[in-house]
Amino acid sequence: MTRRPPSTPARAPAPAAPRQRPAFPARLDTSPPVAARAAQPTPAPVRVTSGIGMDSSAVRQAMVRKLQAQGIGHPGVLAAMLAVERHRFVDTALVPQAYEDTSLPIGLGQTISKPSVVARMLELLCQGRGDRLGRVLDIGTGCGYQAAVLSHLAREVYSIERLRALHEKARNNLRAFRLANVHLLFGDGMPGYPQGAPYSGIVAAAGGNQVPQAWIDQLAIGGRLVAPAVTSGGQQHLVVIDRTAQGVTRTELEPVLFVPLKSGVS
């Protein structure tokens, strides 16, 4: 097994990240290599609080009931959506809308996806893959919400963001959750993250004219990729790509509207 450079768990406290721009995705600080972490216990689930207002589990339960009514049925995905407090990932002024089925701005022209879209993509990623995914690549960290949900569904999550300000926002948002199986990376997601490959799942929060071949190449045999992409009709659709020992299969699903997939860092 190729030894990979240390990765960065999203935990508090953490040293400030270097300000220079890396030539390729760089970890924030050091931690034991993946092999050394394998024997460590799975992190405790995110605390589901009770009480009033946005901290009440009742508001998340209502959101989950709406997801079920829209056809989301994967028990693990529903449990993860219930556990993660979405209002902690949006600006204070938008907190009252946090559990509505709507996308919300998070700065720099980016958005946090609708709960129904997050749940739909993660359900597709998990279908037929047992109780827990292995290593997953999350392309487009944004504010960190999807990475937090994925932490309940996968053994290990690598989440990469090309915009420095959002990468730092996600790190701040996730710090209190102390998710030892989530590793935040700052860098260009277009070439994926080969140091962590192969992945049992890859999910992207931005769509281009096609799914980058690098992402497909980094899928493990039996792995699945879920991403928006422009199809032959010129409209963006959800695309599912499965890699098997016999080759690659591609399925185009419903139309969606995601921010454009871009290369480079900023």
N, C-alpha and C positions, 0 to 999 in steps of 0.2 A: 504493500500500500504506500503510495506517495505521501511523504510527510508534508502537511500543509502548514502555512504560517499560522500563529495563534490567532484566535478570533475574539470578538468583543461581545460579551454578554451585556444586555441592557440592564444594568444594575446601578445602585447608588451606594457610595459616591463614586464618581469616575473622574480621572484627570482630564483637563481640557485637551481637546483634539489639536494636533498641529495645524497651523494655518496654511501651510503650503499645499498646493494642489497635487494630488498623487497622479502618477501616470496611469495607474490602474486602481481599481477598488482597494481601499486600504482599511484595515481594522482600526478601531479607535484606541484600544489598549491591548494588553496581553492577558491571556488566560490559557489553561492547559489545552494541548491539542485534543482533537475530537476523540481519539482513541482513549486518552486518559480520562475523558469525561464520561465515557460510555457506562462506567460502573456506578456513576453517581445517581442518586435517586431522582425520579421525575419531579420537577418543581411542583409545589402545592398549587392547586387551582386558584385562580383569581378570586378574591373574597367577594361574595355576594352579600351586600349589606341589606339591612332592613331599616325602616324608618319612614321619613316623609320626604317629599320632593324628589329631585333627581337621584338621590341616594337610595331610594326605595326600590327593592327588587320588583315591586308591583309594576313600575313603569316598564321595566324590561320584560316582565312576563306578558304585559299587554302587547309589546312589540313582537314577541315570539308567537303569540296567538295569531297576530296578523300574518306573520311569515307562514305559519301552518295553513292559514286560510288561502294563501297564495300558492300553495303546493309544495312548500319546503317540508320534507319529511324525515331527513337524516337525523337520527337522535343525537349524534355527536355534534353536528353543526348547530342544532337548536340549543343544545346545552352550552356550547361555546358562546353563542350569541347572547344567551341569558347571562352568562358569567361576566362578560366584559362590559364595563360601564362606558358607553359611547360618549356620554356628555363630558367625559374627561379628555376627549380628543378634539373638542371644538372650542372656539373662542367663547369667552364669557357671554357676550351678547347673543350668541346663537344657542346657548344651553337649552332654552325652552323648546327648541325645535329638534333636539338631539335624537329623540326617539320617534320622530316622524319619518315616514318612508320617503326621504328626500335627500339629495346630495347637498352638501354645504361647503362654502368656500373655506379654504385653509391657508390662503395666501399664495402669491406668486402665480396666480392664474390656475391653481390646482384645486381639487375638491376632494372631500371624503365621500366615497360612494354611498348610494342608498343602502340601507340595511338589506333590502330584498336582493340587490345586486351582489353584495358581498356573500350573502347566504347562498344564492344560486350558484355562484362561481365555486365556492368552497364545497358545496354539495356535489357538483360535477367532479371536482378534484378527488373527492373521497369515495365516490360510488364504486363499489366492488373491490375496495382496497383494504378490507379488514377494519379492525377497530381503531387503528392508529397509523398514520402515514410515517414514513421514515424521514429522510432529509428533504426539505422543501425550499425552493428558491422563490422569494416574493419580490417581483420586480416593480419598483415604484412604491417605496415605503410610505410616502406622503406624511401624514400625521402619526402613523404607527398603529392605527386601529386594526387593520387587517392582519398585521403581524401579531398583534395581541390575540386575536381570535384564532389564528393559525397555531399559536403556542399550545392550545388545547387539543389540537388535532394531529400534530406532528411531533415526532421525537426531537427534531432539530429544525430551526427556521433560520435561513439566511435572507435578510431583507436589504435590498440595495436601493439607494436614492441618489439621483444625479444633481439635485439642488441642495447646496450646503445648508441653507437656512431651514429647509424642511427636514433634512437629516438631523440637524440639531434639535428641531422642535420635536421630532419623534423620540429622540433620545431623552429629552426632558419629560415628555408624556409618559414614556414607558418606565422611567426610573423607579417610580413608586411601586410598580407591579412586581419588580424583582424577578423577571422571567429569565432564568438561567439558560433556557434552551433557545433564546432569541438572540441573534447576532446581527447588529446593524452595521451596514457597510456604506461608505460614501464613494460613489463612482458611477461610471457609465454602465447602465444596465443592458444596453444593446448587445454587447458580446456575452451577456450572461455573467456567470462567475465560475469559471472552469476549476478553480482551486477547490470548490466544494462538491463538484460533480463526482459521480452521477447522482441525479435527484429522482426521488420517487414521484415528485410533483413539482411543477412550475406554474405559477400564476402571475399574470401581469395586469397592472392597473392603467395601462395606456395602450393605444392601438395604432398600428402603422398600416402601410399598404400590404404588408405580408408579415408572417411570423418569421423572425430571424432564424436562419438555419442553425446558428450557434446554440439557440435554446433547445432545438430538437436534438442536436448532437449531445447535449448534456443530460438528456433524459436517460434514466436507467431502463433496461429491458423490463417491461411491465409498468413503466412510468407513464404519467399523463400530464399534458400541458393544457391549461385553459387560459385563453387570451382573446381580447377583441382584435379583429383585423378586418380590413376592407376586402370584400369578396368580389366575385366577378360582376355582380350587379352594380358595383360602385358604392355600396352602403356598408357600414361597419356592422359586423355580426360577431357573436360569440363563436369562437372556434375551439374545438376539442381535438387534440392530437394525441394519439396513443402510440407508444413504441413497443413493438413486440419482437420476438426472435425472427419473425418472418418479414418485418419491415415496419412501415409507418402508415397509420390510417388517420384520416382527417374527416371530422364531422362539423358541418356548419349549422348553427342553431339560430336563435332569435336575434333580431336587430338590437343593437345597443348604441350608446353614445358615450365614449370615453375621450379623455384628453389625448392629443396626438403623442405618439411615441417619438422621442427625440434622442439623439446621441450627444455625447460630450457631457461635461460637467459645468456647473455654474455656481 
